[in-house]
């Protein structure tokens, strides 16, 4: 978790050349494909990425345990599903 989201090198990648971080690019492309249009693509990406990082941090720190139903429902709601 720290390696993927919070280590100093990754933070530098976020701030500089995002072309070197394929997972970030994949999420950006996915966000563009499923954006329901309420937010622009960048804002929608930030919403998805915030959920991924926040949920991951809660799991990593033992605050919660992973629940696939929470992920399914949350992502469905974000993209406009029911």
Biopython code that builds the backbone (N, CA, C, O; Angstrom):
import numpy as np
from Bio.PDB.StructureBuilder import StructureBuilder

atoms = [
    (1, "UNK", "N", (0.824, -1.189, 0.000)),
    (1, "UNK", "CA", (0.000, 0.000, 0.000)),
    (1, "UNK", "C", (0.866, 1.250, 0.000)),
    (1, "UNK", "O", (0.660, 2.154, -0.810)),
    (2, "UNK", "N", (1.827, 1.301, 0.899)),
    (2, "UNK", "CA", (2.709, 2.470, 0.926)),
    (2, "UNK", "C", (3.453, 2.621, -0.388)),
    (2, "UNK", "O", (3.587, 3.726, -0.913)),
    (3, "UNK", "N", (3.939, 1.497, -0.919)),
    (3, "UNK", "CA", (4.680, 1.559, -2.175)),
    (3, "UNK", "C", (3.807, 2.128, -3.284)),
    (3, "UNK", "O", (4.253, 2.989, -4.042)),
    (4, "UNK", "N", (2.578, 1.661, -3.386)),
    (4, "UNK", "CA", (1.710, 2.047, -4.492)),
    (4, "UNK", "C", (1.172, 3.458, -4.358)),
    (4, "UNK", "O", (1.019, 4.158, -5.359)),
    (5, "UNK", "N", (0.882, 3.890, -3.137)),
    (5, "UNK", "CA", (0.177, 5.154, -2.982)),
    (5, "UNK", "C", (0.943, 6.270, -2.274)),
    (5, "UNK", "O", (0.726, 7.443, -2.581)),
    (6, "UNK", "N", (1.829, 5.940, -1.340)),
    (6, "UNK", "CA", (2.306, 6.980, -0.444)),
    (6, "UNK", "C", (3.817, 7.131, -0.330)),
    (6, "UNK", "O", (4.275, 8.006, 0.404)),
    (7, "UNK", "N", (4.608, 6.321, -1.019)),
    (7, "UNK", "CA", (6.052, 6.475, -0.853)),
    (7, "UNK", "C", (6.532, 7.744, -1.559)),
    (7, "UNK", "O", (5.884, 8.196, -2.503)),
    (8, "UNK", "N", (7.647, 8.326, -1.127)),
    (8, "UNK", "CA", (8.113, 9.598, -1.696)),
    (8, "UNK", "C", (8.344, 9.556, -3.206)),
    (8, "UNK", "O", (8.106, 10.551, -3.891)),
    (9, "UNK", "N", (8.797, 8.437, -3.726)),
    (9, "UNK", "CA", (9.027, 8.343, -5.164)),
    (9, "UNK", "C", (7.713, 8.431, -5.926)),
    (9, "UNK", "O", (7.621, 9.136, -6.931)),
    (10, "UNK", "N", (6.701, 7.722, -5.454)),
    (10, "UNK", "CA", (5.397, 7.760, -6.131)),
    (10, "UNK", "C", (4.793, 9.154, -6.055)),
    (10, "UNK", "O", (4.196, 9.623, -7.024)),
    (11, "UNK", "N", (4.939, 9.809, -4.933)),
    (11, "UNK", "CA", (4.414, 11.176, -4.804)),
    (11, "UNK", "C", (5.079, 12.080, -5.827)),
    (11, "UNK", "O", (4.420, 12.945, -6.404)),
    (12, "UNK", "N", (6.380, 11.895, -6.063)),
    (12, "UNK", "CA", (7.070, 12.673, -7.092)),
    (12, "UNK", "C", (6.520, 12.355, -8.474)),
    (12, "UNK", "O", (6.396, 13.250, -9.309)),
    (13, "UNK", "N", (6.188, 11.095, -8.725)),
    (13, "UNK", "CA", (5.605, 10.714, -10.010)),
    (13, "UNK", "C", (4.247, 11.379, -10.185)),
    (13, "UNK", "O", (3.937, 11.882, -11.266)),
    (14, "UNK", "N", (3.434, 11.387, -9.130)),
    (14, "UNK", "CA", (2.130, 12.056, -9.207)),
    (14, "UNK", "C", (2.292, 13.511, -9.631)),
    (14, "UNK", "O", (1.505, 14.031, -10.423)),
    (15, "UNK", "N", (3.323, 14.161, -9.093)),
    (15, "UNK", "CA", (3.498, 15.590, -9.302)),
    (15, "UNK", "C", (4.234, 15.920, -10.598)),
    (15, "UNK", "O", (4.130, 17.044, -11.088)),
    (16, "UNK", "N", (4.962, 14.981, -11.155)),
    (16, "UNK", "CA", (5.781, 15.275, -12.327)),
    (16, "UNK", "C", (5.288, 14.516, -13.545)),
    (16, "UNK", "O", (4.246, 14.849, -14.110)),
    (17, "UNK", "N", (6.027, 13.504, -13.949)),
    (17, "UNK", "CA", (5.759, 12.764, -15.173)),
    (17, "UNK", "C", (4.829, 11.590, -14.901)),
    (17, "UNK", "O", (5.273, 10.521, -14.483)),
    (18, "UNK", "N", (3.549, 11.794, -15.137)),
    (18, "UNK", "CA", (2.556, 10.762, -14.858)),
    (18, "UNK", "C", (2.599, 9.629, -15.887)),
    (18, "UNK", "O", (1.945, 8.603, -15.698)),
    (19, "UNK", "N", (3.352, 9.801, -16.962)),
    (19, "UNK", "CA", (3.442, 8.773, -18.003)),
    (19, "UNK", "C", (4.186, 7.532, -17.530)),
    (19, "UNK", "O", (4.090, 6.480, -18.161)),
    (20, "UNK", "N", (4.928, 7.637, -16.426)),
    (20, "UNK", "CA", (5.708, 6.507, -15.935)),
    (20, "UNK", "C", (4.930, 5.613, -14.971)),
    (20, "UNK", "O", (5.465, 4.606, -14.508)),
    (21, "UNK", "N", (3.712, 5.950, -14.667)),
    (21, "UNK", "CA", (2.938, 5.217, -13.662)),
    (21, "UNK", "C", (1.711, 4.622, -14.339)),
    (21, "UNK", "O", (0.665, 5.265, -14.424)),
    (22, "UNK", "N", (1.847, 3.381, -14.822)),
    (22, "UNK", "CA", (0.794, 2.786, -15.645)),
    (22, "UNK", "C", (-0.515, 2.579, -14.896)),
    (22, "UNK", "O", (-1.582, 2.693, -15.500)),
    (23, "UNK", "N", (-0.468, 2.274, -13.575)),
    (23, "UNK", "CA", (-1.708, 2.095, -12.822)),
    (23, "UNK", "C", (-2.505, 3.396, -12.791)),
    (23, "UNK", "O", (-3.727, 3.381, -12.937)),
    (24, "UNK", "N", (-1.825, 4.506, -12.604)),
    (24, "UNK", "CA", (-2.479, 5.808, -12.605)),
    (24, "UNK", "C", (-3.107, 6.084, -13.969)),
    (24, "UNK", "O", (-4.235, 6.573, -14.042)),
    (25, "UNK", "N", (-2.398, 5.779, -15.037)),
    (25, "UNK", "CA", (-2.931, 5.964, -16.388)),
    (25, "UNK", "C", (-4.152, 5.093, -16.639)),
    (25, "UNK", "O", (-5.116, 5.530, -17.268)),
    (26, "UNK", "N", (-4.110, 3.863, -16.149)),
    (26, "UNK", "CA", (-5.240, 2.947, -16.317)),
    (26, "UNK", "C", (-6.479, 3.501, -15.638)),
    (26, "UNK", "O", (-7.568, 3.469, -16.210)),
    (27, "UNK", "N", (-6.322, 4.009, -14.419)),
    (27, "UNK", "CA", (-7.468, 4.588, -13.696)),
    (27, "UNK", "C", (-7.973, 5.828, -14.421)),
    (27, "UNK", "O", (-9.182, 6.050, -14.485)),
    (28, "UNK", "N", (-7.079, 6.637, -14.966)),
    (28, "UNK", "CA", (-7.506, 7.820, -15.715)),
    (28, "UNK", "C", (-8.322, 7.433, -16.947)),
    (28, "UNK", "O", (-9.358, 8.038, -17.223)),
    (29, "UNK", "N", (-7.858, 6.434, -17.681)),
    (29, "UNK", "CA", (-8.604, 5.973, -18.868)),
    (29, "UNK", "C", (-9.963, 5.402, -18.472)),
    (29, "UNK", "O", (-10.977, 5.685, -19.110)),
    (30, "UNK", "N", (-9.970, 4.602, -17.422)),
    (30, "UNK", "CA", (-11.224, 4.038, -16.942)),
    (30, "UNK", "C", (-12.197, 5.143, -16.532)),
    (30, "UNK", "O", (-13.386, 5.086, -16.847)),
    (31, "UNK", "N", (-11.688, 6.132, -15.837)),
    (31, "UNK", "CA", (-12.537, 7.250, -15.409)),
    (31, "UNK", "C", (-13.162, 7.942, -16.614)),
    (31, "UNK", "O", (-14.345, 8.282, -16.588)),
    (32, "UNK", "N", (-12.387, 8.151, -17.658)),
    (32, "UNK", "CA", (-12.923, 8.791, -18.858)),
    (32, "UNK", "C", (-14.004, 7.935, -19.511)),
    (32, "UNK", "O", (-14.980, 8.468, -20.038)),
    (33, "UNK", "N", (-13.841, 6.631, -19.484)),
    (33, "UNK", "CA", (-14.793, 5.731, -20.133)),
    (33, "UNK", "C", (-16.117, 5.636, -19.394)),
    (33, "UNK", "O", (-17.162, 5.468, -20.023)),
    (34, "UNK", "N", (-16.093, 5.740, -18.072)),
    (34, "UNK", "CA", (-17.323, 5.529, -17.299)),
    (34, "UNK", "C", (-17.871, 6.811, -16.683)),
    (34, "UNK", "O", (-18.848, 6.761, -15.935)),
    (35, "UNK", "N", (-17.274, 7.940, -16.975)),
    (35, "UNK", "CA", (-17.720, 9.205, -16.405)),
    (35, "UNK", "C", (-19.155, 9.496, -16.849)),
    (35, "UNK", "O", (-19.423, 9.611, -18.045)),
    (36, "UNK", "N", (-20.085, 9.615, -15.882)),
    (36, "UNK", "CA", (-21.473, 9.886, -16.249)),
    (36, "UNK", "C", (-21.710, 11.333, -16.691)),
    (36, "UNK", "O", (-22.802, 11.669, -17.149)),
    (37, "UNK", "N", (-20.687, 12.194, -16.554)),
    (37, "UNK", "CA", (-20.797, 13.548, -17.088)),
    (37, "UNK", "C", (-21.178, 14.621, -16.090)),
    (37, "UNK", "O", (-21.265, 15.790, -16.465)),
    (38, "UNK", "N", (-21.405, 14.276, -14.844)),
    (38, "UNK", "CA", (-21.731, 15.283, -13.837)),
    (38, "UNK", "C", (-20.501, 16.137, -13.542)),
    (38, "UNK", "O", (-20.607, 17.347, -13.346)),
    (39, "UNK", "N", (-19.337, 15.496, -13.514)),
    (39, "UNK", "CA", (-18.050, 16.154, -13.328)),
    (39, "UNK", "C", (-17.256, 16.044, -14.616)),
    (39, "UNK", "O", (-17.525, 15.171, -15.441)),
    (40, "UNK", "N", (-16.272, 16.931, -14.797)),
    (40, "UNK", "CA", (-15.400, 16.747, -15.952)),
    (40, "UNK", "C", (-14.494, 15.536, -15.692)),
    (40, "UNK", "O", (-14.457, 15.019, -14.575)),
    (41, "UNK", "N", (-13.771, 15.088, -16.712)),
    (41, "UNK", "CA", (-12.973, 13.865, -16.588)),
    (41, "UNK", "C", (-11.946, 13.949, -15.465)),
    (41, "UNK", "O", (-11.750, 12.971, -14.743)),
    (42, "UNK", "N", (-11.288, 15.092, -15.302)),
    (42, "UNK", "CA", (-10.285, 15.233, -14.246)),
    (42, "UNK", "C", (-10.938, 15.159, -12.863)),
    (42, "UNK", "O", (-10.416, 14.488, -11.973)),
    (43, "UNK", "N", (-12.054, 15.829, -12.678)),
    (43, "UNK", "CA", (-12.747, 15.793, -11.390)),
    (43, "UNK", "C", (-13.241, 14.390, -11.076)),
    (43, "UNK", "O", (-13.153, 13.935, -9.936)),
    (44, "UNK", "N", (-13.762, 13.703, -12.093)),
    (44, "UNK", "CA", (-14.252, 12.347, -11.892)),
    (44, "UNK", "C", (-13.112, 11.403, -11.536)),
    (44, "UNK", "O", (-13.257, 10.547, -10.664)),
    (45, "UNK", "N", (-11.970, 11.562, -12.217)),
    (45, "UNK", "CA", (-10.786, 10.781, -11.878)),
    (45, "UNK", "C", (-10.394, 11.027, -10.423)),
    (45, "UNK", "O", (-10.098, 10.077, -9.697)),
    (46, "UNK", "N", (-10.389, 12.281, -9.990)),
    (46, "UNK", "CA", (-10.020, 12.608, -8.612)),
    (46, "UNK", "C", (-10.979, 11.954, -7.620)),
    (46, "UNK", "O", (-10.553, 11.513, -6.552)),
    (47, "UNK", "N", (-12.254, 11.885, -7.955)),
    (47, "UNK", "CA", (-13.229, 11.223, -7.089)),
    (47, "UNK", "C", (-12.925, 9.727, -6.984)),
    (47, "UNK", "O", (-12.910, 9.174, -5.884)),
    (48, "UNK", "N", (-12.685, 9.078, -8.107)),
    (48, "UNK", "CA", (-12.346, 7.650, -8.089)),
    (48, "UNK", "C", (-11.043, 7.392, -7.343)),
    (48, "UNK", "O", (-10.970, 6.497, -6.500)),
    (49, "UNK", "N", (-10.026, 8.170, -7.650)),
    (49, "UNK", "CA", (-8.717, 7.982, -7.034)),
    (49, "UNK", "C", (-8.798, 8.217, -5.526)),
    (49, "UNK", "O", (-8.147, 7.514, -4.753)),
    (50, "UNK", "N", (-9.584, 9.191, -5.111)),
    (50, "UNK", "CA", (-9.757, 9.459, -3.678)),
    (50, "UNK", "C", (-10.395, 8.275, -2.971)),
    (50, "UNK", "O", (-10.001, 7.928, -1.858)),
    (51, "UNK", "N", (-11.378, 7.653, -3.610)),
    (51, "UNK", "CA", (-11.985, 6.469, -3.015)),
    (51, "UNK", "C", (-10.966, 5.343, -2.901)),
    (51, "UNK", "O", (-10.851, 4.705, -1.855)),
    (52, "UNK", "N", (-10.222, 5.100, -3.987)),
    (52, "UNK", "CA", (-9.226, 4.023, -3.983)),
    (52, "UNK", "C", (-8.208, 4.247, -2.873)),
    (52, "UNK", "O", (-7.931, 3.336, -2.094)),
    (53, "UNK", "N", (-7.652, 5.447, -2.794)),
    (53, "UNK", "CA", (-6.636, 5.726, -1.779)),
    (53, "UNK", "C", (-7.215, 5.706, -0.372)),
    (53, "UNK", "O", (-6.622, 5.126, 0.537)),
    (54, "UNK", "N", (-8.357, 6.331, -0.192)),
    (54, "UNK", "CA", (-8.950, 6.385, 1.142)),
    (54, "UNK", "C", (-9.333, 5.012, 1.657)),
    (54, "UNK", "O", (-9.051, 4.675, 2.807)),
    (55, "UNK", "N", (-9.968, 4.227, 0.823)),
    (55, "UNK", "CA", (-10.387, 2.889, 1.229)),
    (55, "UNK", "C", (-9.164, 2.025, 1.518)),
    (55, "UNK", "O", (-9.139, 1.265, 2.486)),
    (56, "UNK", "N", (-8.148, 2.155, 0.662)),
    (56, "UNK", "CA", (-6.913, 1.402, 0.863)),
    (56, "UNK", "C", (-6.224, 1.777, 2.165)),
    (56, "UNK", "O", (-5.719, 0.910, 2.878)),
    (57, "UNK", "N", (-6.202, 3.049, 2.469)),
    (57, "UNK", "CA", (-5.565, 3.508, 3.703)),
    (57, "UNK", "C", (-6.306, 2.995, 4.934)),
    (57, "UNK", "O", (-5.675, 2.617, 5.922)),
    (58, "UNK", "N", (-7.616, 2.979, 4.886)),
    (58, "UNK", "CA", (-8.395, 2.432, 6.004)),
    (58, "UNK", "C", (-8.089, 0.953, 6.211)),
    (58, "UNK", "O", (-7.928, 0.501, 7.345)),
    (59, "UNK", "N", (-8.011, 0.207, 5.126)),
    (59, "UNK", "CA", (-7.687, -1.222, 5.219)),
    (59, "UNK", "C", (-6.268, -1.404, 5.753)),
    (59, "UNK", "O", (-6.039, -2.194, 6.669)),
    (60, "UNK", "N", (-5.328, -0.679, 5.182)),
    (60, "UNK", "CA", (-3.925, -0.790, 5.568)),
    (60, "UNK", "C", (-3.720, -0.544, 7.060)),
    (60, "UNK", "O", (-2.921, -1.223, 7.704)),
    (61, "UNK", "N", (-4.433, 0.414, 7.594)),
    (61, "UNK", "CA", (-4.261, 0.787, 9.003)),
    (61, "UNK", "C", (-5.152, -0.004, 9.949)),
    (61, "UNK", "O", (-5.208, 0.290, 11.143)),
    (62, "UNK", "N", (-5.844, -1.000, 9.426)),
    (62, "UNK", "CA", (-6.643, -1.874, 10.270)),
    (62, "UNK", "C", (-7.913, -1.249, 10.813)),
    (62, "UNK", "O", (-8.516, -1.769, 11.752)),
    (63, "UNK", "N", (-8.318, -0.137, 10.225)),
    (63, "UNK", "CA", (-9.546, 0.516, 10.670)),
    (63, "UNK", "C", (-10.760, -0.285, 10.223)),
    (63, "UNK", "O", (-11.750, -0.396, 10.947)),
    (64, "UNK", "N", (-10.669, -0.838, 9.026)),
    (64, "UNK", "CA", (-11.741, -1.671, 8.467)),
    (64, "UNK", "C", (-11.109, -2.887, 7.805)),
    (64, "UNK", "O", (-9.893, -2.949, 7.624)),
    (65, "UNK", "N", (-11.938, -3.838, 7.450)),
    (65, "UNK", "CA", (-11.479, -4.956, 6.637)),
    (65, "UNK", "C", (-12.092, -4.809, 5.252)),
    (65, "UNK", "O", (-13.164, -4.226, 5.090)),
    (66, "UNK", "N", (-11.402, -5.341, 4.267)),
    (66, "UNK", "CA", (-11.876, -5.251, 2.892)),
    (66, "UNK", "C", (-13.238, -5.913, 2.754)),
    (66, "UNK", "O", (-13.452, -7.030, 3.225)),
    (67, "UNK", "N", (-14.147, -5.213, 2.105)),
    (67, "UNK", "CA", (-15.483, -5.731, 1.838)),
    (67, "UNK", "C", (-15.794, -5.474, 0.371)),
    (67, "UNK", "O", (-16.038, -4.329, -0.012)),
    (68, "UNK", "N", (-15.791, -6.513, -0.456)),
    (68, "UNK", "CA", (-16.035, -6.309, -1.885)),
    (68, "UNK", "C", (-17.395, -5.681, -2.179)),
    (68, "UNK", "O", (-17.552, -4.996, -3.190)),
    (69, "UNK", "N", (-18.365, -5.902, -1.320)),
    (69, "UNK", "CA", (-19.692, -5.303, -1.529)),
    (69, "UNK", "C", (-19.625, -3.780, -1.408)),
    (69, "UNK", "O", (-20.291, -3.066, -2.157)),
    (70, "UNK", "N", (-18.827, -3.287, -0.470)),
    (70, "UNK", "CA", (-18.660, -1.835, -0.320)),
    (70, "UNK", "C", (-18.051, -1.253, -1.591)),
    (70, "UNK", "O", (-18.493, -0.211, -2.074)),
    (71, "UNK", "N", (-17.041, -1.922, -2.129)),
    (71, "UNK", "CA", (-16.399, -1.451, -3.356)),
    (71, "UNK", "C", (-17.402, -1.476, -4.507)),
    (71, "UNK", "O", (-17.508, -0.509, -5.260)),
    (72, "UNK", "N", (-18.129, -2.567, -4.641)),
    (72, "UNK", "CA", (-19.103, -2.707, -5.731)),
    (72, "UNK", "C", (-20.170, -1.619, -5.672)),
    (72, "UNK", "O", (-20.454, -0.968, -6.678)),
    (73, "UNK", "N", (-20.754, -1.425, -4.506)),
    (73, "UNK", "CA", (-21.833, -0.440, -4.357)),
    (73, "UNK", "C", (-21.304, 0.980, -4.554)),
    (73, "UNK", "O", (-21.925, 1.789, -5.244)),
    (74, "UNK", "N", (-20.164, 1.276, -3.950)),
    (74, "UNK", "CA", (-19.587, 2.611, -4.057)),
    (74, "UNK", "C", (-19.259, 2.958, -5.506)),
    (74, "UNK", "O", (-19.632, 4.028, -5.987)),
    (75, "UNK", "N", (-18.570, 2.069, -6.196)),
    (75, "UNK", "CA", (-18.222, 2.350, -7.593)),
    (75, "UNK", "C", (-19.451, 2.415, -8.473)),
    (75, "UNK", "O", (-19.508, 3.222, -9.401)),
    (76, "UNK", "N", (-20.424, 1.586, -8.200)),
    (76, "UNK", "CA", (-21.670, 1.643, -8.954)),
    (76, "UNK", "C", (-22.366, 2.993, -8.772)),
    (76, "UNK", "O", (-22.878, 3.572, -9.730)),
    (77, "UNK", "N", (-22.377, 3.481, -7.543)),
    (77, "UNK", "CA", (-22.997, 4.781, -7.275)),
    (77, "UNK", "C", (-22.223, 5.916, -7.922)),
    (77, "UNK", "O", (-22.812, 6.865, -8.440)),
    (78, "UNK", "N", (-20.901, 5.816, -7.891)),
    (78, "UNK", "CA", (-20.073, 6.879, -8.489)),
    (78, "UNK", "C", (-20.324, 6.984, -9.992)),
    (78, "UNK", "O", (-20.350, 8.086, -10.541)),
    (79, "UNK", "N", (-20.509, 5.848, -10.657)),
    (79, "UNK", "CA", (-20.717, 5.900, -12.114)),
    (79, "UNK", "C", (-22.194, 6.015, -12.488)),
    (79, "UNK", "O", (-22.543, 5.943, -13.666)),
    (80, "UNK", "N", (-23.049, 6.192, -11.506)),
    (80, "UNK", "CA", (-24.446, 6.432, -11.799)),
    (80, "UNK", "C", (-25.328, 5.213, -11.830)),
    (80, "UNK", "O", (-26.467, 5.291, -12.289)),
    (81, "UNK", "N", (-24.828, 4.074, -11.350)),
    (81, "UNK", "CA", (-25.634, 2.855, -11.305)),
    (81, "UNK", "C", (-26.547, 2.872, -10.089)),
    (81, "UNK", "O", (-26.521, 3.795, -9.275)),
    (82, "UNK", "N", (-27.331, 1.852, -9.997)),
    (82, "UNK", "CA", (-28.257, 1.755, -8.861)),
    (82, "UNK", "C", (-27.929, 0.550, -8.030)),
    (82, "UNK", "O", (-28.595, 0.292, -7.027)),
]
sb = StructureBuilder()
sb.init_structure("model")
sb.init_model(0)
sb.init_chain("A")
sb.init_seg("    ")
for serial, (resi, resn, name, xyz) in enumerate(atoms, 1):
    if name == "N":
        sb.init_residue(resn, " ", resi, " ")
    sb.init_atom(name, np.array(xyz, "f"), 0.0, 1.0, " ", f" {name:<3s}", serial, name[0])
structure = sb.get_structure()
